Amino acid sequence: MSLPSPQVSVIMAMRNSARTLLPALHSIRAQRYRDWEMILIDDGSTDDSAALVRRVADERIRLFADGRWLGLAARLNEGLDAARGRFIARMDADDVAYPERLALQAEFLDNNPQIDLLGCGMLVFRDDGAPLGSFPVQTTHEAICARPYAGFQLAHPTWMGRASWFRRWRYDPRCLKAQDQDLLLRAFEHSRFAAMPEILLGYRQDSPSLRKSWHGRLTFSRSIWRHAREHCDRAAGVIAVGEQVLKFAYDALAIGTSASRLLLRHRAQPASELEFARWREVWRASKSVDNGT
């Protein structure tokens, strides 16, 4: 017998995520909002990721695994096609949701029907759970989209939006990095975004990667140039691509040196002791996983 359609579908793609997966799953299973399903798509993992999921005794978690590597954007589109919820939430397989996340974001979207996509505050933590600070967040559409060619301050793992909006815009499978920024750039002129200031997600970020930085900047630069050409604004596109080159140069200067840790702290704003204390509670709870049962 099929289960009734949930209100929220959490879409998570994973690749070789066995080391971080169980705390992420546990944090969703511990949500105070119970009307959810998780669409978990394995993108060709060669570790025990899929086996760990299969040991989790929760019929709300739906695993899709075909053994192939297709990339994050293609897998997220598969998740959109499989999702049954009215709202779709994003999360990565190495992050940790606060127990009130789904409840507060779903309530906000119910109360604000004009909003298509909603983010929230995010605490940045190292691989060992040590907090670094909070991620900068803008709460209004106008602030989020103030400088679209410089990027949108709407962190991808914090998204919850209307399923109809996700299916209208979808992810571009050509984007192996910066999939979220590309989608926002294509959609922002026809959408309404918002974010809640409350910290509702822990974002795992340890050592910066020069390769990831390069591919991310390159992919977003291509999206910028495509958008600029379509809007007959090549001059602005050239300037914006130049800014991406300068940002990569800054990343390259820091990565691989003693400044790499400072780079992480530069990207995270200070958080209060109360926020740090709350995070430590969430982190401890996410680690108390008894083999996923």
N, C-alpha and C positions, 0 to 999 in steps of 0.2 A: 504494500500500500504506500503511495507516495505521500510525502510530508506536505503540510500546507505551506504556501509561499511565505517566507519571512519578510519582515520589514526592511532589514539591512543585510546586504551581502558584502562580506569582507573578502576582497580579492588580494591574494598573496601569491607571488611567483617565487620560486626558490631554485637555487642551483648550488649544490654542495654546501648545504646549510646545516648539516647535522650538529655542528658545534654550538649554534645559536638558536636553533629552531624551537626547542621545547619551551624555553622561557617566553618566546613570542606567542606560541600556541596557548600556553597556560594563561597569559595575560588576557587573551580573548575569551577563553573559557571562564575566566573569573569576572567577566563583565557583569555589572548589576543589571544591565539591559539584556534580556534573555532572548529576544525575538530576532535572532541572527542566524546566518549560515556562513560558512567559510568556504570559498572556492580556492583551493590550494593546488597550484599547477607546478609540477616539477619540470624544469627546463634542462633535461638531460643530465641530471646529477650522476656522479660516479661514486658517491659515498652512500651512507645509510639514511639519507634524508627521507626517502619514500618509506623505508621500513619503519622509521620512527613514527611517521604519521599513521601508518596502518596499525600501530599498537595503541593509538589513542582511542579510547572507548567513548566516542562522541559522534552520534549520527548526523550532527549538524555540520561536520567537517567532511567536505567532498574532495577527494584527491583525484587529480588527473595526471597521469604519467605515461608517456609514450616512448620514452628513451631518447628523444631527439633534442638537439639544441637549436632553438629558433630565435632566442633573444627576448629581452624583457617586454618590448612593445608588442610583439606578436602574441606572447603568452597572456599579457593583460587583455588584449582584444578577445582571446579565447575565454578569459574569465568573464568579460562583459556579456558574451554570447550565452554563457552557462548560468549567469546569475539570475535569480528569481526575485530579488528584493526590489522594493520601491526606491530605496537609497543604496548607493554603492560606496563602500569605504575602502581606502587603500591602506596597506601596511606592508612593510618589508619583513623578511624572515629573520632579521637580526635586531629588530626593535622591540619595544615593550610598551603596551598600551596601559594607561591608567584605568582603573576599574570603572570610572564614571565616563570614559570617553564616548562610547557609543550612545549612551543615554543623553548626554548633554548635546551632542551634535545632532542627533535625530530630533530632539526637542526643538533646537534652534531652527532646523529646516522646516519642521511642521509649522512653527510660528512665523516664519518669514518666507512665504511662497515665492517671492520675487528672486530669492537667492538660488543660483544654480549649483554653485560649488563652494564648500566651506572648509576652511582650515582651522588650526588651533595653535596654541603655544606648544613649544617643543623643548625639552631639556636634552642637551647634548652630553653624552657620557662616554667614557673610555671603555675598552673591552673588558676591563676588570670591574666595571660598574661605578668607578669614581666619576662624579659629576664635574663637568667643565663649565657649565653655564647654560643660559637659555638662548634659543635661536631667535633672532629678530623677527618680529611679527607685526604686520600691518593689518588693521581690522576692517577697513572699508575698501570697496571696489576701486575708488579713485586713488587711494594710497597704494594699493597693491599694483595698480596698472599705471602709476605715475610715469615710469620710464620703462616701457615695455622692451626696448632694445637692450636695456641693461639687465633685464631679468625680472622675474616676478617673485616677491617675497611671500610665497605660498607653498610651504614645504610639502612635497609630494606624499610622504608617508602619513601626513595628517589629513589628507583629503577625505571628505564625505560629500557626495553630491547626488543629484537626481539621476536615476538610471537612464532616463530619456536624454539627458544632457550628455552623458558619457557616450551613449550609443550614437548620438548625432555627430560628435567630433572624433571619437575614437583616437587611438594612438597610431603614429606613423611607423610601420615596421622597419622603415629604412633607418630610423634613429636608434642606434645601438647605445647611445648615451643622451642625456638631456631630453628624454622623451616627454617629460612633464612640461618643460619650458617651451618646447615646440608646440605642444597641444595648447597651452595657455596663449601663446602668441597667435595661433590661428583662431582662437575662440573669443578672446577678450572683448572684441568690439561688438560681439553679439550675445554677450553673457553678463551675468552679475556675480561677482565673487565677494566673499567676506571671510573673516577669520575670527574665532573667539580668542581673547587674550589669555584665557586659562591654559596652563600647561597640562596637556592630556596625553602626551606621548614622550617616551624616552627614545632618543635617536643615537644609535651606536656609531661612534666615529673615533677610530684610533689613529693609525699612521696615514697621513695623506699620500696619495699616489700620483706621480707625475704622469703616468700613462692615462689614468682616469681623467685627470685635469685636462690633458691635451685633447682627448676624444670628446669630452664634454664641451669644451670651448669650441672645438671645430664643428661639432654637430649643431650647436646653437648658432654659430656664425652662419652656417648654411641656411638655417631657418630664418635668421634675420635678413639675409640677402634675398631669399625667396620672397619674403613678405615685403621688403622694400621695393623690389621690382614690380610686384603685383600692385603696389600702391603708388608707383611712379615717384618714388622718393629715394633714388639711388644715393644721393649725397648723404642723407641720414644713415643709410645702410653702410656706406664706407666708413663713416665716423664710428658707428656702433661696432663694426667688425674690428676696427683698430683698437677700440676699448677692450674687446675680448682678448686681443693679442697682448695688450699691456697687462691684463689680469693674469694671463698664463705666465707671463714673464715674472710677475710677482710670486706666483705659486712656485715656479721653477727655482727662484732664488731661495725660497724657504725650505722646499722639500729636499731632503737628503742632507740637511745641515742641522745645526743645533737650534735653528729657528723654526723647525717644523712643528714643534709643540706650541710655539708661540702663534703659529698660523692657525692652529685649532682654537686657541683661546681668542684670537682676533675675530674669528667668525662667530664666537659665542659671547653673548652679553653676560654681565654679572647677574647671578641669581641670588635671591635672598636666602638666609639661613633656613627660613621656614620652607622654602621651595626645595632646598637641598634635603631637609629632613623628610619631607613628603616623598621625595624621590627614593631615598634610602628604604622607606617602607615598601614602596612599589617594587624596588629591585629585590629586596629580600623575599617578598611574596612570589615573585616570578621565578626565583631560583628554587623554591620549595616544590619542585616537580618530582613526583614519584614515578618516574619512567613513563609519564604521560597517561597513566590510568586514571 
